[in-house]
């Protein structure tokens, strides 16, 4: 199976494709949007944007969800992974060989972009069984979580078996860890389109649930008998793809969440496992500072060529810095792209599956052309006004040029939020602001942080980053998405364009070996 990508004849030519790829973004997105159902279908399907995940389409008759992938509402960042599901949320009631698939007669939809969304569906078994059963589903979507809560009412309900089923998109190469009540799936083959780490948790007042999963197809199910209430929760965690240390750190971060999912439901989780970290910095209250921070950047990230793409410059966003201080990003030199670079499109061969987007792999052969200097550095500057110890969430991402989305061919605005960047890397910076001594000279002095330090490549990964202060629930509102599937079109086109630039380095290295 091979995705359509852009290929070039030298590292410099590969870099030259960046501008071409970004220019194609809008057309790719609009083309994907045109194939989706129109707004008139809102009574059947609706896309839901939480603070950190785009979910859907959500079928408000069957209660099923298709897709779920990272899109950060604030400040508008497309994540690393693609869809988590083929479909999830199909419920069947059965007894003595007779079955009824849940279908709602009535529905109530209350969605909030960037926040908590609740869909309530009610269905009736009618004449399927000797007794009449009413099933009410409350589908709650918030942060990185989606929860299907079923209430089953009727005589002799203790004789019914309820089966919840779905299929993960991480098929064929997925690894599924199972306990009595949970499943945890992730990709094992880095050459496949990556899906989020996906957790499934089951709770019921009926018999102990029976969980089954097929790592080849991605299909899974959970069954219970005699349940009056049946609850299934999905957890999705995006992570930096391509670095083994990142996957391991993200798994270590996700497992405790899944094991205690009720305590964390609705939280917003970023992308744990970024191979970048800052050394703690110290400044003095009232003393001007302008110093380069000591930064550790994992070799895995450098080998990807993350910082080397023309047109996609890395930038940093710090939340909660001490008053008076700012964090700025300084990029090193990049290889020069050839002006006459012409991309060669590789189309799938006959019979091959056409992937919706190529894998967003960064190319180590591009990184090999990089200058010897550190690819990026960060400066802390300003004058802190308030003493204290501050733990500051920092997100590094590749910024998308403002003119990358020119609009539709008829001049209308794009029917989905315009992102500002892709591939977020989340870490923290601890800044200590020491109080100024009363007899301190007003003459500026050097900060405790050693100036002039540079990014130091290393194989060590930063510790996983989960929920930053103040972002556990909700999140900033996204602009309205317009058409139901506009938001779903977003990563397809955007990552297709970015993926055209960030070539299949892993495959090339294997071929070379």
N, C-alpha and C positions, 0 to 999 in steps of 0.2 A: 504494500500500500504506500502510495507516494502522494504528497501534496503538491499543488501547483506553487512554484516559487520562482523567483528571478535569479538567474545565474549569470556570472560574469567571468571574464578570462584572466583576471588578476585581482589581488587584494584591493588595489586602488580603484579598479573598475567597480568592484563590489561596493565600495563606499560611495561611489558616484551614483548609485541607484537610490539614495535616500530621498533626494528631491523629487525624483520621478515617482517613487512610491507614495510620498505624501500628497502629491498632486492628484493621485488616483483615488485617494481616500473617499472624497465626497461621492464620486461616481459609484464606487463599490457599495457604500452605505445605502445610497438611493436605490441601487439595483436590488439589494437585498430587501429593502422596505417594500418595493413594489410587488414582491411575491407574497406578502403577508396579508391576512384578512383585513378588510376595511374597518373603519371606526364603527360601522353599523353592527359589527359582530360583538360589540362590547358586552351584550347580555350573555354571551357564551364564553368568551375568552378575554382575559385582562392581564396585562403585564404589571408587575408590582415591583417598585424600587424601594428597598429599605435603605438604611444608612450605609450599608457596605456590600450589598448583593443585589443584582438584578435577578428577580425570580419570574418565571413564567415563560410562555403563556400559562395562565391558570384557568382551567376549565371549571366554570361555576355551575355546571350540571353534574359532573362526575366528581369534582373536587380534586382532580389530578393536576400536577405541575409538570411542565416540560422545561428543562433548562434551569440553571442557577449558576451564576459566575460573578466574579469580583468586579464591582464598580463602586468606587468610594464617592459618596455624595459630596463630601466636603474634603478636598476642594474640587473634585471631579477627576478621578484617576481610574483608568482601566487597569485591572489587575493582570496577573501573570497567567492564570489558568482559564480554561474554557468551560464548557457546560459540564455540570455534575451529573445530570440525569438525562436518560432518554425519556422516561416518564416515571412518576412516583405518585402514589396516593389512591390507587384503585382498591375499593373495598368490596368484598363479596360475602354475603351471608349464605350459609348452606346447611342442609339437614337431609339425611337419607337420600343423597344423590340429587337433591333439588337445590338450585342456587339462584340467588338474586344479586345482580350487580347494582351497587348504589347509584341512584340517579335522583337528583333533586327536583321536587315539584315547586318549591319556593326558594328564593335566595335573597340574602341581604348582603350588600357589598359596601364596606367602609374602609377605603384605602387612604393612606397618608404618605405621600412621597417623602422619602427620607426618614420615615418614622414607623409607627406600628399600624399594621393593616389587619383587618378582621373580616373574614367572609363566613357567613352563617348559611348553611344549606340544610333543607329538610326534605327527606324522601320517605315514601311509604311502599311497603312490599306488595300491597294490593292482594291479589288472589294467588300469589306464588306459593304461599304456605297455607296450612289450615287456619292458622292464626294471622292476625294483622299486626305488623310490626312497623313502628315509626323510628326512623334513624335520623338524628340531628348531628350534623358535622359542623364544628367550629374550626376553621382554618385560620391560625394566627401566624403572621409573618412579621418578624422584628429582628433587626440586626442580622446576625449570621444564622438565624434559626427560623425554621418553619415547623409548626405543630398541627397535626390532625387530631382533634379530640372528638370522638364519636360517643353518642348516647344512644343506646338501643333499648326500646321500650315495647312491651307486649307480653301477653301470656306465654308461659313456657319458653321464655327467652333463654333459659339455662340450657336448652337443648340445641341452640344454634351455635355454629362455628363461624367466627368472623375471621376473614383472611385479608390482610393488607399487603399489597404487592407493588413492586416497582422494578425499574432497571436502571443501573448506573451507566453513565457514559464511559466510565473508565473500564471498558470491557477488554477482554483478551489479555491484557497485561496487568490487570488490577490484582492487588494483594488485599485480601479481606480477613481481618482479625475479628473473631467472634467470641462473645461471652453468652451467658444465658439470656441476656436482655439487650445486648448491643451488637452492632456491626460497625467496623471501621475499615474503609476502603481507601486505597491510594494507588497511584501508578508505580509499576515496577520498572517499566522500560522507558528511558528518557527520550527515545526516538519517537514515541507516540504522542499525539496531542494531549497535553496534560490536563487533568481535571482537578478541582479542589480536593483536598482531603475531606472525605465525606463520612460523617457518623450518623448512625440510625439507632435510636433508643426506643424501647417499647415498654409500656406500662399498662396493666389491665387488672380489673377486679374479677376476671374469670380464671380459667385454668392457666398454669404457667405457660407463657408463650413458647411456641415452637418456631425458631428462626432457621431459615434455609437461605443459602447464597451460592451462586455459581460464578466463580471468578472468571470463567471463559466468556460467558454471555453478559455478566453484570446483573442478571436477574436475581431478585431476592424476595422473600415473603416472610410475614409474621402471622401466626395463626393462634387463636385462643377460643375456648368453648365456654359458653355460659356467661359471657361478659355483658354487664350493663353499661360499663364504660371501657373504652379502648382508646389508648393514646399512643401516637407514634410521633417522634420528634426527629427532625433532620438538622444536622449541624454542618456547615460548609466553612472551610478555612483555606484561604488563598495563601500561597507562599512563593518565594523566589525559585523559579524552576531552573533546573540545570546544575544546581550545586548540591551534591550529596549531603553536605553539612546542613544546608538549609532544610532539606526534607526531613532529616533526622531531628533537627530542632523543632520543626513544625509538628511532627508526630508527637514528640515529647510534650509539646504545649497542648495538643488537642486531646490526648488520651485522658487527662484528669478532667477536662471539661465534659467529655462524654460520660465519664463515670459519675459525675455529679451534675447532670444536665439541668435539673430543676433550679439549682442555685444560680445558673448562668444564663438561663433562657432570656433572650432579648438583648443580650450584650452585643456590642460592636467590637469585633476583633480585627486587628490589622493583618499584616503579613509577617508572621513570626519567622525567625531564622535568617534574617538578612546578614550576610557576611561583611558587615561594616560596623565599627564602633568608635566611640570617642573616649579619650582619656579625660578624667575629671578636670575641670578648670576652676581656678580660684582668682577672684578679683577683690579689690578693696573699695568699699563704699566711697563714692565721691571722687575716685581717682580714675581719670580717663585711661582706657585700655584699647589697644589695637594689636591683636596677637593672632598668630596662626595656631590653630588647635592641633594637638597630636591625634592623628586618626589612624586606625587600623583597618585596612581594606584586605579582605580575603583574596588569595590568589585565584580562587574560583571565579570571582567577580571580574578580576582583571583579565583572566583568560577568555572570558566571554566577549570581551570588547565592549562592555557596557558603556564606557565613557567615551567611545571613539566615533560615534555615528554623527556625521554632518547633518544638521537640521534637527537633531534631537539632543539638545544640550541638557546635561544634568543640572538640576537646581535643587535647593533644599528649602523646606518649610519647617520652621520651628514654632511650636505652640507653647506659650507660657514662659518665655524668657524673662529674667529679672527686668523690671522697668528700667529703661535707659540703655539696654544692650540690644544689639542686632547681630544676626548671623548671616554672613555672606558667603557665596560660593565662587571659587576661582578655578577655572578649567585649565588643564595643561594643553599643549599643542596637539593637534590631530593630524593624521596623515592627510595629504592633499589629494582630493579626488580628481580624476581626469575629466575634463569638460565634455569629451566625446563619448563618455561611457554609455553604452547601449545595453539595456537588459535583455537577456534571452529568457523567454517564458518556457518553462518545462510543463507540458500538459500531461495529465495521467494517461497511461497506456490503456488500450482497450481492455475493459473488464476490471480495471482498478477502481477502487472507491474514490470519489471526489470529495475531499474534506472541505468543510465550509471555510476553514482558514488554515494556513500553514502553521506549524508549530513555531512559537516565538523564540527560536533558539538563537543565541548570540554566537558569533563565529570567532573561534580562537585564532584562525589564520589572519583575521583582520587585526586582532590584538598584537600579533607578532610584528606588525609594521609600526607599532606605536613607538613614540620617542621614549627615551629612558626616564624622563622626569615623571614624577607622580602624576596620575591622570586627573586628580582633583584635590583641592585643598579648601579649608574652611577657615574663615576669620571671624573672631569675636571682637566686636568694637563697641564703643560708647562709654557711658559713665553710669554705673549702677547706683540706684538711689536708696534701695531698701535691703538691709542685711537679711541673710537667711540662706538655706540650702534649697536649691531648686532642681527638681528632676524634670527635664524638658524633653517631651517627645519631638523627634526630628524625623521628617520624611524626605528622602531623596527620591527624585523621579526624573524621567526624561520628558522635558517640556515639549509640547506640540506647538509649532508655529501658529500664530493667530490666523494666517491666511490659508491654513491647510483645509478649511471647510468653507468653500466659496458660496455655498447655498445650492438650491435646486436649479435646474435648467430654466425654470420659469421665474426665477428671482425670489421664490418663497423661502422662508427660513426652514432649516432642517427640522424634521419632526421628532427630535430627541435632544437631550442635553448635550452641549458641546463640551467634551472633556478638555482639560488643560494639560494632561500628561498621561504617561503609561509606565508600567513596571515600577511600582513603588517599593522602596527599601525603607523599613522602619527600624529606628534605633532610639536611644536616649542620650542626652548630654546632661551631666550633673554639674551645676555651677554653684559654687559657694561664694557668697558675697560677705566678706568679713567687715565688721563695723570699723569705722575709722577711729583711731585713737584720738582723744581730745586734743593732745598737743602735737598732733601730726602736722608736718609741714604741708602747705598747700601745693608744693611743687610736685608735679606728676611723678610717680614712681612706676617701675616695671611691675606687672602682675606676677603672681606666683607661678602661673602657667609659663613654661619655657617657650619663648618666642622662636619663630623660625623653624619649628619642627615640621616634618613632612609626612605625607601618608606613607605608611610602612606596609608593603605587601606581606601577607602572612596567610597561612592556611587555616588559622583559627577563625571560627565563626563567632559573631556576636551572640549573646544570649537571646532567646526568643523574646519577642515583644508582643504583648497581648493587648489589653484594653488600656488606653491612656487615660489619665485623669480627666473626668468630666465627659467622657465619650461612651460610657457604658450603654446608654440607651438613646434612642432617637437619633439625633444628628441634624445637620443643617439640611433644609429643604432643597430638593432639586427643582429646576424648572420643570414645568409640565412637559410630558413626553409627546403629547399630541396623539398620534396613532398608537394603538395598542402595542404594536410590535416595533415601534421606532427604537425603543431602548435596546431591544434584542438585536437590531441591525448594527448597533454601535460597535461591539467588539469584532463582529464579523468583518466589516470593512476596515476598521482601524488596525486590527491585528493582522489582517491580510496585507495591508500596506507596510506595517512595521515588520511583519514576518518576511516580506519580500526583501527587506534590508538585512534583517538579522538572520543570516543563512544557517543552514543545517551543519553547524560545525562538528557536532558529535558524529554524524554519519561520515563526514569527510575524514575525520581522524581515524575512524574504524577502517575506512577503505584504504587509507595510507598504511595502516598496520598490516 
